[in-house]
Amino acid sequence: MFIQQLINGLTLGSIYALFALGYTMVYGILLMINFAHSEIFMIGAFLGFWVLSILPVFGSLSIPYFIVLFLIAMLGSGVLAVLVEKLAYRPLRHAPRLAPLISAIGVSLLLQNVMMLFVSNQSLAYPEKFSVKQIQIFGASVDSLQVFIFCFSLFLMAALNFFVSKTKLGKAMRATAQNQAVAQLMGINTNTIITIVFLIGGGLGGIAGVLNGMYYGSVKYNMGFFPGIKAFTAAVLGGIGNIRGAMVGGLILGVLEALSAGYISSENKDVITFVVLILLLIFKPTGIFGEDVSEKL
């Protein structure tokens, strides 16, 4: 029972972790919460739905089909996130912080209603063009889709961590996050860096949407709302603005949710999960990897 719930939690947590990276990257650069990120997640899921719908059926999906599927979802979601930043956030960059927050909520509602009006207001079944095999691990039943979601998510998170930590562009991103004015004096084009952050964060959110659609078997215009709240919570739990914190926070949140559903109550799993997180943040409000930063006067 424990192993089964642990595997379920790690699968769900890996989706939350990918999703949370978009929140934490944008906050690290602009100190704003991009609430429209939940709709980027939803758009990514629909892009995957459309790609799978038009693919020819030859039994299970081959590797090239998976590459096409995730590339289109990543690029489409990333480009949409960049457009949102340019049109809705950049003009308000020097406005009070409440202004871009309201703009983000407006973009979120706009994208939801566009999908509801022009696509569908009902849940759509995700095309099952991939074979799922059952695997027995320590008495727990695990399907190959869960293994794929977990391993693929870990690969993407490791690749992002390497990119931010070891590359020149990643160093420029970290410099921009620390101080945009100083970064500009050092010759860094901060507008380009911000665009790249939205592109990467949106792309990862789109992939998380596809994985979510594959895992639960359906998509809907408002499917990003509750996962978005949980992904944002995961980012806060790990330490908002910290990339590694978002990864760890997502995995912890997924495991906590699965164990709550398995051992206490499946109906109240969200309540139980958030109560535990509230208690944790009361004692460590900066999150697991967050640091207390004193403001200089």
JODAVEN-V69094 format. One record per residue. N is the residue number from 1. SS is DSSP state (2 for helix, 1 for strand, 0 for the rest). Layout:
N | SS
N | SS
//
This chain:
1 | 0
2 | 2
3 | 2
4 | 2
5 | 2
6 | 2
7 | 2
8 | 2
9 | 2
10 | 2
11 | 2
12 | 2
13 | 2
14 | 2
15 | 2
16 | 2
17 | 2
18 | 2
19 | 2
20 | 2
21 | 2
22 | 2
23 | 2
24 | 2
25 | 2
26 | 2
27 | 2
28 | 2
29 | 2
30 | 2
31 | 0
32 | 0
33 | 0
34 | 0
35 | 0
36 | 0
37 | 2
38 | 2
39 | 2
40 | 2
41 | 2
42 | 2
43 | 2
44 | 2
45 | 2
46 | 2
47 | 2
48 | 2
49 | 2
50 | 2
51 | 2
52 | 2
53 | 2
54 | 2
55 | 0
56 | 0
57 | 0
58 | 0
59 | 0
60 | 0
61 | 0
62 | 0
63 | 2
64 | 2
65 | 2
66 | 2
67 | 2
68 | 2
69 | 2
70 | 2
71 | 2
72 | 2
73 | 2
74 | 2
75 | 2
76 | 2
77 | 2
78 | 2
79 | 2
80 | 2
81 | 2
82 | 2
83 | 2
84 | 2
85 | 2
86 | 2
87 | 2
88 | 2
89 | 2
90 | 2
91 | 2
92 | 2
93 | 0
94 | 0
95 | 0
96 | 0
97 | 2
98 | 2
99 | 2
100 | 2
101 | 2
102 | 2
103 | 2
104 | 2
105 | 2
106 | 2
107 | 2
108 | 2
109 | 2
110 | 2
111 | 2
112 | 2
113 | 2
114 | 2
115 | 2
116 | 2
117 | 2
118 | 2
119 | 0
120 | 0
121 | 0
122 | 0
123 | 0
124 | 1
125 | 1
126 | 0
127 | 0
128 | 0
129 | 0
130 | 0
131 | 0
132 | 0
133 | 0
134 | 1
135 | 1
136 | 1
137 | 1
138 | 0
139 | 0
140 | 1
141 | 1
142 | 1
143 | 1
144 | 2
145 | 2
146 | 2
147 | 2
148 | 2
149 | 2
150 | 2
151 | 2
152 | 2
153 | 2
154 | 2
155 | 2
156 | 2
157 | 2
158 | 2
159 | 2
160 | 2
161 | 2
162 | 2
163 | 2
164 | 2
165 | 2
166 | 2
167 | 0
168 | 2
169 | 2
170 | 2
171 | 2
172 | 2
173 | 2
174 | 2
175 | 2
176 | 2
177 | 2
178 | 2
179 | 0
180 | 2
181 | 2
182 | 2
183 | 2
184 | 2
185 | 2
186 | 0
187 | 0
188 | 0
189 | 0
190 | 2
191 | 2
192 | 2
193 | 2
194 | 2
195 | 2
196 | 2
197 | 2
198 | 2
199 | 2
200 | 2
201 | 2
202 | 2
203 | 2
204 | 2
205 | 2
206 | 2
207 | 2
208 | 2
209 | 2
210 | 2
211 | 2
212 | 2
213 | 2
214 | 2
215 | 2
216 | 2
217 | 0
218 | 1
219 | 1
220 | 0
221 | 0
222 | 0
223 | 0
224 | 2
225 | 2
226 | 2
227 | 2
228 | 2
229 | 2
230 | 2
231 | 2
232 | 2
233 | 2
234 | 2
235 | 2
236 | 2
237 | 2
238 | 2
239 | 0
240 | 0
241 | 0
242 | 0
243 | 2
244 | 2
245 | 2
246 | 2
247 | 2
248 | 2
249 | 2
250 | 2
251 | 2
252 | 2
253 | 2
254 | 2
255 | 2
256 | 2
257 | 2
258 | 2
259 | 2
260 | 2
261 | 2
262 | 2
263 | 2
264 | 0
265 | 0
266 | 0
267 | 0
268 | 0
269 | 2
270 | 2
271 | 2
272 | 2
273 | 2
274 | 2
275 | 2
276 | 2
277 | 2
278 | 2
279 | 2
280 | 2
281 | 2
282 | 2
283 | 2
284 | 0
285 | 0
286 | 0
287 | 0
288 | 0
289 | 0
290 | 0
291 | 0
292 | 0
293 | 0
294 | 0
295 | 0
296 | 0
297 | 0
//
